Amino acid sequence: MNGKTPYEVPTEMREFAERSVEQARKAFDGFIGAAQKAVDNAHGSAESARVNAQDATRKAMTYAETNVAAAFDLAQKLVKSKDLTEVMQHQSEFLKSQMASLQTQLKDMGAAAQDVAAKAAETAAKATKMK
């Protein structure tokens, strides 16, 4: 031989290195799993927010259509009114009706906003627990 002694890693060091590599692999796998769950939750949260925003927009559009239709109905009644008393009566009825509608619409939109906020808080709490 050439007179050089072969390099030999002590058994304890080899076992320690193997355990370290295995622990690092498990930690990395756990990290990747948590990251994938976080991405999935973020996507789910974004999709949920998009759906909620879409629902709120639809409600707002429906309310706008209803309110415009009521205004056109009032305009027709005003045009057909025979005298000032009838004009005032139609105007008064319209205001009462619109105030009741507005109250209902605001209540409904407020409830929808609370629902969205509750769902967002729930999603955030779930995401925090996963970390």
TIVO-2410 file (N, C-alpha, C; in nm, 3 decimals):
# residues 131
REC num residu      c1      c2      c3 atome chaine
REC   1      M   0.082  -0.118   0.000     N      A
REC   1      M   0.000   0.000   0.000    CA      A
REC   1      M   0.087   0.125   0.000     C      A
REC   2      N   0.025   0.238  -0.001     N      A
REC   2      N   0.100   0.362  -0.012    CA      A
REC   2      N   0.139   0.422   0.122     C      A
REC   3      G   0.108   0.360   0.228     N      A
REC   3      G   0.148   0.405   0.360    CA      A
REC   3      G   0.049   0.500   0.425     C      A
REC   4      K  -0.057   0.537   0.358     N      A
REC   4      K  -0.157   0.626   0.415    CA      A
REC   4      K  -0.262   0.542   0.485     C      A
REC   5      T  -0.305   0.589   0.600     N      A
REC   5      T  -0.410   0.517   0.672    CA      A
REC   5      T  -0.545   0.565   0.620     C      A
REC   6      P  -0.634   0.473   0.594     N      A
REC   6      P  -0.767   0.513   0.543    CA      A
REC   6      P  -0.843   0.591   0.650     C      A
REC   7      Y  -0.918   0.691   0.604     N      A
REC   7      Y  -0.998   0.772   0.696    CA      A
REC   7      Y  -1.124   0.696   0.731     C      A
REC   8      E  -1.147   0.682   0.857     N      A
REC   8      E  -1.263   0.609   0.902    CA      A
REC   8      E  -1.343   0.696   0.999     C      A
REC   9      V  -1.477   0.709   0.971     N      A
REC   9      V  -1.566   0.788   1.057    CA      A
REC   9      V  -1.610   0.697   1.171     C      A
REC  10      P  -1.593   0.746   1.293     N      A
REC  10      P  -1.636   0.666   1.408    CA      A
REC  10      P  -1.786   0.635   1.399     C      A
REC  11      T  -1.824   0.521   1.445     N      A
REC  11      T  -1.963   0.474   1.439    CA      A
REC  11      T  -2.058   0.572   1.506     C      A
REC  12      E  -2.020   0.624   1.621     N      A
REC  12      E  -2.107   0.717   1.695    CA      A
REC  12      E  -2.133   0.843   1.611     C      A
REC  13      M  -2.029   0.894   1.546     N      A
REC  13      M  -2.046   1.015   1.463    CA      A
REC  13      M  -2.137   0.986   1.344     C      A
REC  14      R  -2.121   0.871   1.284     N      A
REC  14      R  -2.204   0.834   1.169    CA      A
REC  14      R  -2.350   0.822   1.211     C      A
REC  15      E  -2.375   0.757   1.325     N      A
REC  15      E  -2.513   0.743   1.375    CA      A
REC  15      E  -2.573   0.879   1.408     C      A
REC  16      F  -2.491   0.966   1.470     N      A
REC  16      F  -2.537   1.101   1.504    CA      A
REC  16      F  -2.572   1.178   1.377     C      A
REC  17      A  -2.489   1.170   1.275     N      A
REC  17      A  -2.515   1.239   1.149    CA      A
REC  17      A  -2.641   1.186   1.082     C      A
REC  18      E  -2.659   1.055   1.084     N      A
REC  18      E  -2.778   0.995   1.024    CA      A
REC  18      E  -2.905   1.042   1.095     C      A
REC  19      R  -2.899   1.043   1.230     N      A
REC  19      R  -3.015   1.091   1.306    CA      A
REC  19      R  -3.042   1.238   1.277     C      A
REC  20      S  -2.936   1.317   1.268     N      A
REC  20      S  -2.952   1.460   1.240    CA      A
REC  20      S  -3.017   1.483   1.104     C      A
REC  21      V  -2.970   1.408   1.005     N      A
REC  21      V  -3.027   1.421   0.871    CA      A
REC  21      V  -3.173   1.380   0.872     C      A
REC  22      E  -3.206   1.271   0.940     N      A
REC  22      E  -3.343   1.223   0.946    CA      A
REC  22      E  -3.433   1.325   1.018     C      A
REC  23      Q  -3.383   1.384   1.128     N      A
REC  23      Q  -3.460   1.485   1.200    CA      A
REC  23      Q  -3.480   1.609   1.113     C      A
REC  24      A  -3.377   1.649   1.042     N      A
REC  24      A  -3.389   1.765   0.953    CA      A
REC  24      A  -3.491   1.738   0.843     C      A
REC  25      R  -3.490   1.615   0.789     N      A
REC  25      R  -3.586   1.578   0.685    CA      A
REC  25      R  -3.729   1.585   0.739     C      A
REC  26      K  -3.750   1.532   0.860     N      A
REC  26      K  -3.883   1.535   0.921    CA      A
REC  26      K  -3.928   1.679   0.947     C      A
REC  27      A  -3.836   1.761   0.996     N      A
REC  27      A  -3.870   1.901   1.021    CA      A
REC  27      A  -3.906   1.972   0.891     C      A
REC  28      F  -3.830   1.946   0.786     N      A
REC  28      F  -3.857   2.007   0.657    CA      A
REC  28      F  -3.992   1.959   0.603     C      A
REC  29      D  -4.019   1.830   0.612     N      A
REC  29      D  -4.147   1.777   0.567    CA      A
REC  29      D  -4.263   1.842   0.642     C      A
REC  30      G  -4.244   1.859   0.774     N      A
REC  30      G  -4.346   1.926   0.854    CA      A
REC  30      G  -4.365   2.071   0.811     C      A
REC  31      F  -4.255   2.138   0.782     N      A
REC  31      F  -4.262   2.277   0.737    CA      A
REC  31      F  -4.336   2.286   0.603     C      A
REC  32      I  -4.300   2.199   0.510     N      A
REC  32      I  -4.366   2.200   0.379    CA      A
REC  32      I  -4.514   2.170   0.392     C      A
REC  33      G  -4.548   2.074   0.477     N      A
REC  33      G  -4.689   2.042   0.499    CA      A
REC  33      G  -4.765   2.161   0.555     C      A
REC  34      A  -4.706   2.229   0.652     N      A
REC  34      A  -4.771   2.347   0.710    CA      A
REC  34      A  -4.783   2.459   0.607     C      A
REC  35      A  -4.681   2.476   0.525     N      A
REC  35      A  -4.685   2.579   0.421    CA      A
REC  35      A  -4.795   2.550   0.319     C      A
REC  36      Q  -4.808   2.423   0.282     N      A
REC  36      Q  -4.914   2.386   0.187    CA      A
REC  36      Q  -5.052   2.410   0.247     C      A
REC  37      K  -5.069   2.377   0.374     N      A
REC  37      K  -5.197   2.402   0.439    CA      A
REC  37      K  -5.226   2.552   0.444     C      A
REC  38      A  -5.124   2.631   0.473     N      A
REC  38      A  -5.142   2.776   0.478    CA      A
REC  38      A  -5.183   2.831   0.342     C      A
REC  39      V  -5.120   2.781   0.237     N      A
REC  39      V  -5.157   2.825   0.102    CA      A
REC  39      V  -5.300   2.785   0.070     C      A
REC  40      D  -5.336   2.662   0.105     N      A
REC  40      D  -5.474   2.616   0.081    CA      A
REC  40      D  -5.573   2.701   0.158     C      A
REC  41      N  -5.541   2.733   0.284     N      A
REC  41      N  -5.631   2.817   0.365    CA      A
REC  41      N  -5.640   2.957   0.308     C      A
REC  42      A  -5.527   3.011   0.263     N      A
REC  42      A  -5.528   3.145   0.206    CA      A
REC  42      A  -5.615   3.147   0.081     C      A
REC  43      H  -5.601   3.042   0.000     N      A
REC  43      H  -5.684   3.035  -0.120    CA      A
REC  43      H  -5.831   3.025  -0.082     C      A
REC  44      G  -5.860   2.941   0.017     N      A
REC  44      G  -5.998   2.927   0.063    CA      A
REC  44      G  -6.052   3.058   0.119     C      A
REC  45      S  -5.968   3.130   0.193     N      A
REC  45      S  -6.010   3.259   0.249    CA      A
REC  45      S  -6.035   3.360   0.139     C      A
REC  46      A  -5.946   3.363   0.041     N      A
REC  46      A  -5.962   3.456  -0.070    CA      A
REC  46      A  -6.088   3.423  -0.149     C      A
REC  47      E  -6.112   3.295  -0.171     N      A
REC  47      E  -6.232   3.253  -0.245    CA      A
REC  47      E  -6.356   3.289  -0.165     C      A
REC  48      S  -6.351   3.266  -0.035     N      A
REC  48      S  -6.464   3.300   0.051    CA      A
REC  48      S  -6.491   3.450   0.049     C      A
REC  49      A  -6.384   3.529   0.058     N      A
REC  49      A  -6.398   3.675   0.055    CA      A
REC  49      A  -6.457   3.719  -0.079     C      A
REC  50      R  -6.411   3.656  -0.188     N      A
REC  50      R  -6.461   3.692  -0.320    CA      A
REC  50      R  -6.611   3.662  -0.331     C      A
REC  51      V  -6.650   3.545  -0.282     N      A
REC  51      V  -6.791   3.506  -0.287    CA      A
REC  51      V  -6.875   3.601  -0.202     C      A
REC  52      N  -6.827   3.635  -0.083     N      A
REC  52      N  -6.900   3.725   0.005    CA      A
REC  52      N  -6.913   3.864  -0.058     C      A
REC  53      A  -6.806   3.911  -0.121     N      A
REC  53      A  -6.811   4.041  -0.187    CA      A
REC  53      A  -6.908   4.038  -0.304     C      A
REC  54      Q  -6.908   3.928  -0.375     N      A
REC  54      Q  -7.000   3.912  -0.488    CA      A
REC  54      Q  -7.145   3.914  -0.439     C      A
REC  55      D  -7.172   3.845  -0.328     N      A
REC  55      D  -7.307   3.844  -0.272    CA      A
REC  55      D  -7.350   3.984  -0.228     C      A
REC  56      A  -7.258   4.056  -0.164     N      A
REC  56      A  -7.289   4.191  -0.119    CA      A
REC  56      A  -7.317   4.283  -0.238     C      A
REC  57      T  -7.240   4.266  -0.344     N      A
REC  57      T  -7.261   4.347  -0.464    CA      A
REC  57      T  -7.396   4.317  -0.528     C      A
REC  58      R  -7.431   4.189  -0.531     N      A
REC  58      R  -7.562   4.151  -0.586    CA      A
REC  58      R  -7.676   4.213  -0.505     C      A
REC  59      K  -7.662   4.207  -0.373     N      A
REC  59      K  -7.766   4.267  -0.287    CA      A
REC  59      K  -7.777   4.416  -0.313     C      A
REC  60      A  -7.663   4.483  -0.320     N      A
REC  60      A  -7.663   4.628  -0.342    CA      A
REC  60      A  -7.727   4.661  -0.477     C      A
REC  61      M  -7.697   4.581  -0.578     N      A
REC  61      M  -7.757   4.605  -0.710    CA      A
REC  61      M  -7.909   4.582  -0.706     C      A
REC  62      T  -7.951   4.480  -0.635     N      A
REC  62      T  -8.095   4.453  -0.622    CA      A
REC  62      T  -8.164   4.569  -0.551     C      A
REC  63      Y  -8.102   4.619  -0.445     N      A
REC  63      Y  -8.160   4.732  -0.372    CA      A
REC  63      Y  -8.165   4.856  -0.462     C      A
REC  64      A  -8.060   4.879  -0.537     N      A
REC  64      A  -8.059   4.994  -0.627    CA      A
REC  64      A  -8.171   4.983  -0.730     C      A
REC  65      E  -8.188   4.865  -0.788     N      A
REC  65      E  -8.296   4.845  -0.886    CA      A
REC  65      E  -8.432   4.871  -0.823     C      A
REC  66      T  -8.450   4.818  -0.703     N      A
REC  66      T  -8.578   4.836  -0.632    CA      A
REC  66      T  -8.605   4.983  -0.605     C      A
REC  67      N  -8.502   5.055  -0.561     N      A
REC  67      N  -8.518   5.197  -0.528    CA      A
REC  67      N  -8.545   5.281  -0.653     C      A
REC  68      V  -8.478   5.250  -0.762     N      A
REC  68      V  -8.500   5.324  -0.887    CA      A
REC  68      V  -8.641   5.295  -0.940     C      A
REC  69      A  -8.684   5.170  -0.932     N      A
REC  69      A  -8.820   5.135  -0.975    CA      A
REC  69      A  -8.923   5.212  -0.893     C      A
REC  70      A  -8.899   5.224  -0.763     N      A
REC  70      A  -8.992   5.298  -0.677    CA      A
REC  70      A  -8.994   5.446  -0.716     C      A
REC  71      A  -8.879   5.500  -0.751     N      A
REC  71      A  -8.873   5.640  -0.793    CA      A
REC  71      A  -8.950   5.661  -0.925     C      A
REC  72      F  -8.937   5.566  -1.017     N      A
REC  72      F  -9.014   5.576  -1.142    CA      A
REC  72      F  -9.164   5.565  -1.117     C      A
REC  73      D  -9.201   5.475  -1.025     N      A
REC  73      D  -9.342   5.463  -0.989    CA      A
REC  73      D  -9.395   5.595  -0.934     C      A
REC  74      L  -9.316   5.658  -0.848     N      A
REC  74      L  -9.354   5.788  -0.793    CA      A
REC  74      L  -9.369   5.890  -0.905     C      A
REC  75      A  -9.274   5.893  -0.996     N      A
REC  75      A  -9.280   5.989  -1.106    CA      A
REC  75      A  -9.409   5.971  -1.186     C      A
REC  76      Q  -9.446   5.846  -1.213     N      A
REC  76      Q  -9.571   5.820  -1.287    CA      A
REC  76      Q  -9.692   5.870  -1.209     C      A
REC  77      K  -9.691   5.844  -1.079     N      A
REC  77      K  -9.804   5.890  -0.996    CA      A
REC  77      K  -9.810   6.042  -0.994     C      A
REC  78      L  -9.693   6.106  -0.986     N      A
REC  78      L  -9.692   6.253  -0.981    CA      A
REC  78      L  -9.744   6.311  -1.112     C      A
REC  79      V  -9.707   6.251  -1.223     N      A
REC  79      V  -9.752   6.300  -1.353    CA      A
REC  79      V  -9.904   6.287  -1.367     C      A
REC  80      K  -9.959   6.182  -1.308     N      A
REC  80      K -10.103   6.156  -1.320    CA      A
REC  80      K -10.184   6.225  -1.210     C      A
REC  81      S -10.117   6.289  -1.117     N      A
REC  81      S -10.188   6.355  -1.006    CA      A
REC  81      S -10.279   6.466  -1.058     C      A
REC  82      K -10.396   6.479  -0.994     N      A
REC  82      K -10.495   6.577  -1.037    CA      A
REC  82      K -10.475   6.714  -0.973     C      A
REC  83      D -10.418   6.712  -0.852     N      A
REC  83      D -10.398   6.840  -0.783    CA      A
REC  83      D -10.279   6.830  -0.686     C      A
REC  84      L -10.249   6.940  -0.621     N      A
REC  84      L -10.135   6.948  -0.530    CA      A
REC  84      L -10.152   6.856  -0.410     C      A
REC  85      T -10.272   6.839  -0.363     N      A
REC  85      T -10.298   6.750  -0.250    CA      A
REC  85      T -10.258   6.606  -0.284     C      A
REC  86      E -10.294   6.564  -0.404     N      A
REC  86      E -10.259   6.429  -0.447    CA      A
REC  86      E -10.107   6.416  -0.463     C      A
REC  87      V -10.043   6.519  -0.515     N      A
REC  87      V  -9.896   6.519  -0.528    CA      A
REC  87      V  -9.833   6.501  -0.391     C      A
REC  88      M  -9.879   6.577  -0.295     N      A
REC  88      M  -9.825   6.569  -0.158    CA      A
REC  88      M  -9.850   6.432  -0.096     C      A
REC  89      Q  -9.965   6.374  -0.124     N      A
REC  89      Q  -9.998   6.242  -0.071    CA      A
REC  89      Q  -9.903   6.137  -0.130     C      A
REC  90      H  -9.882   6.142  -0.261     N      A
REC  90      H  -9.791   6.046  -0.325    CA      A
REC  90      H  -9.648   6.063  -0.273     C      A
REC  91      Q  -9.609   6.188  -0.257     N      A
REC  91      Q  -9.474   6.218  -0.207    CA      A
REC  91      Q  -9.458   6.164  -0.065     C      A
REC  92      S  -9.556   6.183   0.017     N      A
REC  92      S  -9.552   6.137   0.156    CA      A
REC  92      S  -9.546   5.984   0.162     C      A
REC  93      E  -9.629   5.918   0.083     N      A
REC  93      E  -9.629   5.772   0.079    CA      A
REC  93      E  -9.494   5.718   0.032     C      A
REC  94      F  -9.440   5.785  -0.069     N      A
REC  94      F  -9.310   5.743  -0.122    CA      A
REC  94      F  -9.200   5.755  -0.015     C      A
REC  95      L  -9.198   5.867   0.055     N      A
REC  95      L  -9.096   5.887   0.158    CA      A
REC  95      L  -9.108   5.783   0.270     C      A
REC  96      K  -9.230   5.756   0.314     N      A
REC  96      K  -9.250   5.655   0.417    CA      A
REC  96      K  -9.203   5.517   0.369     C      A
REC  97      S  -9.243   5.484   0.249     N      A
REC  97      S  -9.205   5.355   0.192    CA      A
REC  97      S  -9.054   5.343   0.174     C      A
REC  98      Q  -8.991   5.449   0.125     N      A
REC  98      Q  -8.846   5.446   0.103    CA      A
REC  98      Q  -8.769   5.441   0.235     C      A
REC  99      M  -8.818   5.507   0.337     N      A
REC  99      M  -8.752   5.502   0.468    CA      A
REC  99      M  -8.760   5.361   0.525     C      A
REC 100      A  -8.874   5.297   0.510     N      A
REC 100      A  -8.888   5.158   0.557    CA      A
REC 100      A  -8.796   5.066   0.477     C      A
REC 101      S  -8.790   5.085   0.346     N      A
REC 101      S  -8.701   5.003   0.262    CA      A
REC 101      S  -8.555   5.026   0.299     C      A
REC 102      L  -8.520   5.152   0.317     N      A
REC 102      L  -8.381   5.184   0.353    CA      A
REC 102      L  -8.343   5.119   0.485     C      A
REC 103      Q  -8.433   5.125   0.581     N      A
REC 103      Q  -8.407   5.064   0.711    CA      A
REC 103      Q  -8.385   4.913   0.696     C      A
REC 104      T  -8.470   4.847   0.619     N      A
REC 104      T  -8.457   4.703   0.595    CA      A
REC 104      T  -8.326   4.672   0.523     C      A
REC 105      Q  -8.295   4.752   0.421     N      A
REC 105      Q  -8.173   4.731   0.343    CA      A
REC 105      Q  -8.048   4.749   0.429     C      A
REC 106      L  -8.046   4.853   0.510     N      A
REC 106      L  -7.931   4.876   0.598    CA      A
REC 106      L  -7.914   4.763   0.700     C      A
REC 107      K  -8.026   4.718   0.753     N      A
REC 107      K  -8.023   4.608   0.850    CA      A
REC 107      K  -7.966   4.482   0.783     C      A
REC 108      D  -8.013   4.452   0.663     N      A
REC 108      D  -7.969   4.335   0.589    CA      A
REC 108      D  -7.820   4.345   0.555     C      A
REC 109      M  -7.777   4.460   0.507     N      A
REC 109      M  -7.635   4.478   0.472    CA      A
REC 109      M  -7.547   4.472   0.597     C      A
REC 110      G  -7.597   4.525   0.708     N      A
REC 110      G  -7.522   4.518   0.833    CA      A
REC 110      G  -7.505   4.374   0.880     C      A
REC 111      A  -7.612   4.296   0.868     N      A
REC 111      A  -7.604   4.155   0.906    CA      A
REC 111      A  -7.507   4.080   0.815     C      A
REC 112      A  -7.510   4.112   0.687     N      A
REC 112      A  -7.418   4.048   0.593    CA      A
REC 112      A  -7.273   4.086   0.625     C      A
REC 113      A  -7.250   4.212   0.661     N      A
REC 113      A  -7.115   4.255   0.696    CA      A
REC 113      A  -7.066   4.185   0.823     C      A
REC 114      Q  -7.154   4.169   0.920     N      A
REC 114      Q  -7.118   4.097   1.043    CA      A
REC 114      Q  -7.085   3.952   1.013     C      A
REC 115      D  -7.161   3.892   0.924     N      A
REC 115      D  -7.137   3.753   0.885    CA      A
REC 115      D  -7.001   3.739   0.819     C      A
REC 116      V  -6.969   3.830   0.729     N      A
REC 116      V  -6.839   3.828   0.661    CA      A
REC 116      V  -6.726   3.845   0.762     C      A
REC 117      A  -6.743   3.939   0.855     N      A
REC 117      A  -6.639   3.963   0.956    CA      A
REC 117      A  -6.621   3.840   1.045     C      A
REC 118      A  -6.731   3.776   1.082     N      A
REC 118      A  -6.722   3.655   1.166    CA      A
REC 118      A  -6.650   3.543   1.092     C      A
REC 119      K  -6.682   3.526   0.964     N      A
REC 119      K  -6.615   3.421   0.885    CA      A
REC 119      K  -6.467   3.451   0.868     C      A
REC 120      A  -6.433   3.578   0.848     N      A
REC 120      A  -6.293   3.616   0.834    CA      A
REC 120      A  -6.217   3.591   0.964     C      A
REC 121      A  -6.278   3.624   1.076     N      A
REC 121      A  -6.215   3.600   1.206    CA      A
REC 121      A  -6.196   3.451   1.231     C      A
REC 122      E  -6.295   3.373   1.193     N      A
REC 122      E  -6.287   3.228   1.209    CA      A
REC 122      E  -6.174   3.170   1.124     C      A
REC 123      T  -6.163   3.216   1.001     N      A
REC 123      T  -6.057   3.170   0.912    CA      A
REC 123      T  -5.920   3.210   0.965     C      A
REC 124      A  -5.911   3.333   1.015     N      A
REC 124      A  -5.784   3.380   1.071    CA      A
REC 124      A  -5.746   3.299   1.194     C      A
REC 125      A  -5.843   3.265   1.278     N      A
REC 125      A  -5.816   3.184   1.396    CA      A
REC 125      A  -5.769   3.046   1.358     C      A
REC 126      K  -5.830   2.988   1.255     N      A
REC 126      K  -5.787   2.856   1.209    CA      A
REC 126      K  -5.645   2.862   1.154     C      A
REC 127      A  -5.614   2.967   1.079     N      A
REC 127      A  -5.480   2.980   1.021    CA      A
REC 127      A  -5.377   2.997   1.131     C      A
REC 128      T  -5.412   3.070   1.237     N      A
REC 128      T  -5.320   3.092   1.348    CA      A
REC 128      T  -5.293   2.962   1.423     C      A
REC 129      K  -5.395   2.880   1.440     N      A
REC 129      K  -5.380   2.752   1.509    CA      A
REC 129      K  -5.289   2.657   1.433     C      A
REC 130      M  -5.286   2.672   1.302     N      A
REC 130      M  -5.208   2.580   1.219    CA      A
REC 130      M  -5.059   2.607   1.229     C      A
REC 131      K  -5.023   2.728   1.270     N      A
REC 131      K  -4.881   2.765   1.275    CA      A
REC 131      K  -4.810   2.701   1.387     C      A
***
